[in-house]
Amino acid sequence: MSPFLLLLVSLWFTSNAFSQEKELSNVIWTSQSHNSSESMPVGGVDIGLNLWVEKGEVYLYLSRSGTFDENNTLLKLGRVKLKFSPNPFDGKTFKQELVLKDGYAQISGSNGNLNTQIKVWVDVFNPVIHVDVKSNQSITTEASYESWRFEDRITKGKENNQNSYKWAPQGIVKTTKDEIAFKNNSVQFYHQNKGETVFDVAVKQQGLEDKKSELFNPLKNLIFGGSMEGENMVYAGNYDGNYLNTAFKAWVLKSNKPSKSANIIIKLNILKAESIQVWEKSLDEINAKTNQNNSIKWWNDYWKRSFIYINSKDEEANQSAKNYQLFRYMLGCNAFGKYPTKFNGGLFTFDPQLTDTTLKYTPDFRNWGGGTHTAQNQRLVYWPMLKSGDFELMKLQFDFYFDLLKNAEIRTELAWGHKGASFTEQLENFGLPNPAEYGWKRPADFNKGMEYNAWLEYEWDTVLEFCMMILETERYNGANIEKYLPLIESSLTFFKEHYTYLAKQRGAKALDADGHLVFYPGSGAETYKMAYNSTSTIAALKTVLERLISYPGLSNIQKTEWQEMLKTIPPINFRNFDGHTTIAPAKLWERINNTESPQLYPVYPWGIYGIGKPGLDTAINTFKYDTDVLKFRSHVGWKQDNIFAARLGLTEDAANFTKAKLKDSGRRFPAFWGPGFDWTPDHNWGGSGMIGLQEMLLQVDGKKIYLFPAWPKDWDVHFKLYAPYKTTVEGTFKDGKLINLKVLPESRKADVKIMIE
């Protein structure tokens, strides 16, 4: 074959093998929805919309990252309803489509000769929602802003699970009303945090009042809301209503005359300001006159960056890949927010009684709180972003911890008189333990730094996973992480200082006979309590220290300090089941509280055991024979069995657990999983599913890249994933063979090992 023909064949093959656009599957519905649980997610920048059409009317729930009220409820910003006359959605033809490639949704309906299309999109670079209506005949458009916060609402019982008081409110808990009014042919709405917030309550409860002025307070002077206006639309009055047992009041805009088009713009604004005038000025300055092209380009690039598409006779495998992409879309809707995507629903929660019929509360409800950070769950939302190359999205999670560093160090100093940042589990967005979990009914002499809680006591090693993610962004993408080094170092310092402090409380020696720190009392996740040398803690400290020491930006003094600490980390412990050596969850423990398997954390996330590494047989034994691991096994929610199986090269188990994890949710939108252990849509369910599928395809060990370490031979796949050292790996596996592989930079191709025969 001539070089010219060879080039043509090569170009044809590459363009067909790597045609990502053809493989993205839009979500298409041809009938209207029954209620908000059958909504479709749409979003961008840090805005999430639940979009659905019910009884001929179009609805949007408005959500935005960071809208925390006085009680730390993550409030929605209201609901918009669109009504048309004559109504195109009273006919027999209907279509609602999520156009994934371009990041928007489109609704179309026909009623006789009337045909109407509605495009709903969010500007990725500005907090602006656009609703564009086009019709072949002139129609009247009515846009109503509906709010259930038109008056103060006292929250009682389980409804307080949406805020930081949970089951232990101290007196009356009230969601204060929003201010809503017509203004210059628009509807303006906002919530202004008043006076005392849960921050003030927690500071007093935890004995930090003397340091209050030094503490970071994200709730003080916070104002959030927005405005809705429409081209050639004017004020048209109010009405009252009720949706799923929740009373609301509506403010209506209406076309001043019938038209073939209507453009509705909703601007959202969050600001810390002492006066509403400052917030209003900031709202007015938001640029709403942008076209969609820049947003479309961002979404196009997002999908080209990384993907997994499966084409198999196993329809559940195909479903897994489709839902992987749908969940990644939901994550992309909070690319540029102030706060990380919440594990318990993200930006897409809906009316709670549609998840649990006993919870007849407002759309603001989500279980496990709004401003409360459950780190064991949050980590699973952010780990998959390394291999998907979504490094810019990870910054929100890193900044969350960075902003809380000073508060964590202050509480450590006051409670124990030593250095280091103590980040507890069930952490508030101001860096202190959740007040309900901290405990109101605690012994008078109980240490101020501790949570008085059987599940959470002594659990503070989860921050190390986020420290590791930060270090990994430098290794994967060459990110400048200098800003975060104080966070990583202070988190490590806490363990060194605190367990030295506790040892000296017990006796004369700080270290054991082998020169190791004694991690007692400790915790193996929330499961193995009052643990002595928890495996999850040991694996975390060992791995983060090793990675930090190898970081090129460290001074010799810093490197020496952390090398010395590394020498004091004790070894992992083992136990035996029917003659099989397995990883123990700790050296000793007093009780079991939950159903996690931290004895497998050295496999994932810490990577001490795995393919090509010593002790793989011991790790496999742990997965297969540890009776606790077997008892706790599941695909639901934050369970990690799919990930463990993939990391261990157990192809059949990895495939089955991942298919169970990423199968259609049972709700109309396939990736609205949950509630699991948390809430719907369960984002740590989706995140752990993403991780498992990635690990089946690609694993790394230093510079080694293992391809298909746990991949079924009959799953044809086209994928693009990221590896360390600014490496991308794109390939097509078809009919049991790798028929195309593209590794950039090309020099890294020598580090790739194909694991499938």
C-alpha positions, 0 to 999 in steps of 0.5 A, a space after each residue: 500500500 502506498 504511503 498516501 493510501 496508508 495515511 487515508 486509511 489511518 485517518 478514516 480509521 481514527 475518525 471512525 474509532 474515536 467519534 465521541 459525538 456519535 456515542 453520547 446518548 441523549 435522554 429523550 422522553 415522549 410523554 409528560 411527567 407526573 411530578 417533580 421526581 420525574 424531572 430532568 437535570 439541566 445546569 451549568 456554572 454552579 446552577 442546577 435545574 429540575 425541569 419537567 412538564 406536568 399537566 401541560 405546564 412547564 416547571 423548573 426548580 432553581 438551585 445554586 451551590 452555596 445558598 445556606 440559610 441561618 440554619 445551614 439548610 441548602 435552600 432552593 431558590 424557588 420554582 418557575 412555572 410556564 403556561 401558554 395560551 393556546 397551549 402546545 402541550 395540550 396536544 398529542 405530540 410531546 418531546 423532552 430531550 437532554 442534549 448532552 453534547 451541548 449541555 441544554 434541554 429542549 421541549 417541543 409540543 404540538 397541538 393541532 397546527 400549533 408547534 412550539 419549542 422551548 430551549 432551557 440552558 444555563 450560561 456556564 460562565 455567568 449565573 444566568 438561566 435562559 428559557 427561549 420559547 419559539 412557536 409557529 403561531 403567536 401565543 401568550 406566555 405566562 411565567 410565574 415565580 412560585 415560592 413556599 418561603 413567602 412566610 416564616 416556617 417553623 421546622 419540626 421533627 425530621 424536617 430539621 434533618 435538612 439543617 444543622 440542628 438535626 434531631 437536637 434543636 435548641 428551641 424553635 428552629 425557623 426558616 425565615 421568609 424570603 423577600 419577593 416583589 415586582 420591580 421594573 417588570 421583573 420579579 426580584 427574590 432574595 433570602 438575607 441571613 438574619 442575626 444569629 446563625 447556627 455558626 454562633 450556636 456551634 461556637 458557643 456550644 463548643 467553647 470557642 467564644 473567645 476566638 469567635 472574631 478570628 473564625 471564618 463564618 460563611 453564613 454571616 451577611 449572606 444574601 442569595 436570590 435573583 430576578 426573573 424577567 421576560 422580553 415584552 412581559 409585564 406584571 400580571 398579579 399574584 395567586 396562591 396554590 399548593 404543590 404536593 402538600 406545600 402551600 406557595 404564593 406566585 408572582 406572575 409575568 405575562 406577555 403584553 401581547 401574543 408573540 411567536 417568541 418569548 425569552 425569559 431570563 433568570 439571574 441568580 446572585 450570592 453575595 456577602 453584603 451588609 446591605 441589600 442595596 449592595 446585593 442588588 447592585 451586584 445582581 444588576 451587574 450580572 451580564 445576561 446578554 450572552 449567546 449560547 456559543 461559549 457554553 456549548 463550546 465548554 460542554 463540547 470540550 467537557 465531553 471530549 476530555 474524557 469518556 467511556 462508551 460500551 457496546 456489548 451484548 450485555 445491555 446492563 454493561 451498556 447501561 452502566 456507561 450511559 449512566 456514567 456519562 449522565 452522572 458526569 453531566 450532573 457533576 459538570 453543572 457545578 464546575 465553577 461554584 463556591 462550594 463542592 457538589 453535595 453527596 446527598 442530592 447535589 443540585 437536583 433534589 426534589 419534593 421529599 415525599 416522592 422519596 419517602 412518603 412520610 416526609 411531607 416537607 418543602 422542596 428545601 428538604 434533603 437528609 443529612 443537611 445542607 451545610 454539613 460535610 460528610 467527608 466519607 461520602 464526599 470523597 467518592 464524589 471527587 475521586 473519579 475526577 482525576 481519571 476523568 481529567 476534571 481537575 477544575 471541578 476538584 478545586 471547589 472541594 480543595 478550597 472548602 478545606 482550605 477555607 476551614 484550615 484556620 478554624 480547625 487549627 484554632 479548635 485543636 489548640 484550644 482543646 488540646 494545646 497542640 498544633 495541627 488541624 482537626 477535621 472531624 467527620 460531620 463537619 460544618 461549612 465553618 469547620 466545626 463539628 455538626 452541633 447535633 453530632 458534637 452532642 448537647 447532652 455530654 458529660 461536663 468534663 468531656 473533652 471540648 475537641 471531641 464529638 460525643 457520638 458513638 459513630 464519629 468519635 476519633 474519626 478524623 482521617 478522612 481529610 487525608 483523602 482530600 490531601 491525597 487528591 490535591 497531591 494527585 492533581 499535581 502528579 496527574 496534571 502538573 497543578 500548582 498546589 503550593 497554596 494547599 501545602 499548609 492544609 496537607 502539612 497541618 492535617 499530618 501534624 495533627 496526627 503526630 501531635 495528637 497521638 503523642 499527646 494522648 500517649 503522654 496522657 497514658 504514660 511516660 513514653 510517646 512511642 511504642 517499643 518499635 518507635 511507632 506512634 500508637 493510634 489509640 483511640 482511633 476509628 476504622 471509618 465509622 465501623 470499627 470503633 475505639 480502634 488501636 492502630 486502625 488500618 485506614 489511618 495507617 494506610 492514609 498516613 503512610 501514603 500521603 507522607 510518601 507522596 508529600 515527601 516526593 513532591 518537588 516543591 518541598 524544602 529539605 527541612 520539610 522533607 526531613 520532618 516528614 521522613 521522620 514522621 513516616 518512620 513512626 507510622 506502624 505497620 498494617 495488621 493482619 488476621 486469619 480466616 480458615 487458614 487465609 491471611 487477610 488485612 485486619 481493620 485494626 490491631 484491636 477494636 472494641 465494637 462495630 458500629 457501621 457496615 464499611 470495610 476499611 480493611 480494604 482501604 489499603 486497596 482503595 483509595 490508598 493503593 498499597 495492595 493491588 495488581 503488580 504489587 506485593 501481597 495481592 493474594 492477602 488483599 484478595 483473601 480479605 475480599 473473599 474470606 473476611 466475614 465482616 467484608 462479606 456481611 457488609 457487601 452491597 452495591 448500594 450508596 457509598 458501598 465500594 465493593 465494585 471498586 475493591 474488586 476492580 483494584 484486585 483484578 477480579 473481573 467477574 465481581 467487578 463487572 457484576 457490582 459495577 453493573 448493579 451500581 450503575 444500572 438505571 435508577 428506577 426513576 425516570 431520569 436513569 442517574 437519579 439513584 437513591 436514597 441509599 443511605 443518604 438522599 436522592 439523587 445519591 451522588 456518592 452512589 454515582 461517584 463510586 460507580 464512576 470510580 469502579 468503571 474507571 478502575 476496571 479499565 485503567 489503573 496506575 502504579 507509579 509510572 506503570 499504566 495497566 489497561 483492562 485489569 478487570 475488563 470483560 472480554 465481551 464488553 466492546 468499549 471506546 474510552 479516554 481516561 487520564 493517568 499521571 504525568 499529564 497523560 491521556 489514554 484513548 483506546 478502542 477494544 472490540 471483539 476481544 482485541 485492542 484495535 486502537 490505542 492513542 497515548 499522549 505524550 507518546 513517550 508514555 506508551 512504553 509504560 502501558 501494559 495490556 492486561 487482557 489476553 
